[in-house]
Amino acid sequence: MSDYFGVVDYVVFIGMLMVSTIIGLYYAWKDRNNTDEDEFLRGGKRMSIFPVTISIMASFLASTSFIGFPTVMYATGTMFYVIIIPAILGAVIACELFMP
């Protein structure tokens, strides 16, 4: 195992960033005329609980999962996967309680 990024590592990393950026730019362009905050924050109340839950989890876990999770997995092993189920349940409960 190398201590440095190789060509494949850079390609995967840059590809991941490019795909994420393209998706964000596409939806920003698609909804550029939308000024309604209800539509922006809650999808106009048309979204089911699953996409809202996934969105909240992605926002909550984005920074910690990118840096922290691999570190914890390396240090403690795969037992860290046990946190995934309670995190999903917590997000579902939070959506039901706090989202109008």
C-alpha positions as CSV (number, residue, x, y, z in Angstrom):
1,M,0.0,0.0,0.0
2,S,1.4,3.3,-1.1
3,D,1.5,6.5,1.0
4,Y,0.8,8.6,-2.0
5,F,-2.0,9.0,-4.6
6,G,-1.4,7.2,-7.8
7,V,-2.9,7.9,-11.2
8,V,-6.0,5.7,-10.6
9,D,-6.6,7.4,-7.2
10,Y,-6.5,10.9,-8.8
11,V,-8.8,9.8,-11.6
12,V,-11.4,8.4,-9.2
13,F,-11.2,11.4,-6.9
14,I,-11.4,14.0,-9.7
15,G,-14.2,12.0,-11.4
16,M,-16.2,11.9,-8.2
17,L,-15.9,15.6,-7.7
18,M,-16.8,16.3,-11.4
19,V,-19.9,14.1,-11.3
20,S,-21.0,15.8,-8.1
21,T,-20.4,19.3,-9.6
22,I,-22.2,18.4,-12.8
23,I,-25.3,17.1,-10.9
24,G,-25.4,20.3,-8.8
25,L,-25.0,22.6,-11.8
26,Y,-27.6,20.7,-13.8
27,Y,-30.3,21.1,-11.0
28,A,-29.3,24.7,-10.3
29,W,-29.8,25.5,-14.0
30,K,-33.0,23.4,-14.2
31,D,-34.6,25.3,-11.2
32,R,-33.1,28.7,-11.9
33,N,-36.5,30.4,-12.0
34,N,-37.7,28.9,-8.7
35,T,-37.9,31.5,-6.0
36,D,-40.5,29.8,-3.8
37,E,-38.8,28.8,-0.5
38,D,-41.4,26.0,0.2
39,E,-40.6,24.5,-3.2
40,F,-36.9,24.8,-2.4
41,L,-36.8,23.4,1.1
42,R,-39.5,20.7,0.9
43,G,-40.0,19.9,-2.7
44,G,-43.4,21.6,-2.7
45,K,-44.6,18.8,-0.3
46,R,-44.5,16.4,-3.2
47,M,-41.5,14.3,-1.9
48,S,-42.0,11.2,0.1
49,I,-40.1,10.6,3.3
50,F,-37.4,8.5,1.7
51,P,-35.7,11.2,-0.4
52,V,-36.0,13.7,2.3
53,T,-34.4,11.3,4.8
54,I,-31.6,10.5,2.4
55,S,-31.0,14.3,1.8
56,I,-30.8,15.0,5.5
57,M,-28.5,12.1,6.1
58,A,-26.2,13.2,3.2
59,S,-26.0,16.7,4.6
60,F,-25.4,15.5,8.1
61,L,-22.8,12.9,7.3
62,A,-21.0,14.5,4.3
63,S,-17.9,15.9,6.0
64,T,-17.6,13.3,8.7
65,S,-18.0,10.4,6.3
66,F,-15.4,11.7,3.8
67,I,-12.6,12.0,6.4
68,G,-13.7,10.4,9.6
69,F,-15.3,7.1,8.6
70,P,-12.3,5.7,6.7
71,T,-10.1,6.6,9.7
72,V,-12.3,4.9,12.2
73,M,-12.8,1.9,9.9
74,Y,-9.0,1.6,9.6
75,A,-8.5,1.9,13.3
76,T,-11.3,-0.3,14.6
77,G,-12.4,-2.5,11.8
78,T,-15.8,-3.0,10.2
79,M,-17.8,-2.9,13.4
80,F,-18.4,0.8,12.6
81,Y,-21.0,-0.3,10.1
82,V,-23.3,-0.9,13.0
83,I,-23.9,2.8,13.2
84,I,-25.6,2.9,9.8
85,I,-29.0,1.4,10.9
86,P,-29.5,3.8,13.9
87,A,-28.5,6.7,11.7
88,I,-31.1,5.9,9.1
89,L,-33.8,5.4,11.8
90,G,-32.8,8.6,13.5
91,A,-33.1,10.5,10.2
92,V,-36.6,9.0,9.5
93,I,-37.7,9.9,13.0
94,A,-36.3,13.5,12.7
95,C,-38.2,13.9,9.3
96,E,-41.4,12.7,10.8
97,L,-41.1,14.9,13.9
98,F,-39.7,18.1,12.5
99,M,-40.7,18.3,8.8
100,P,-44.1,19.8,8.4
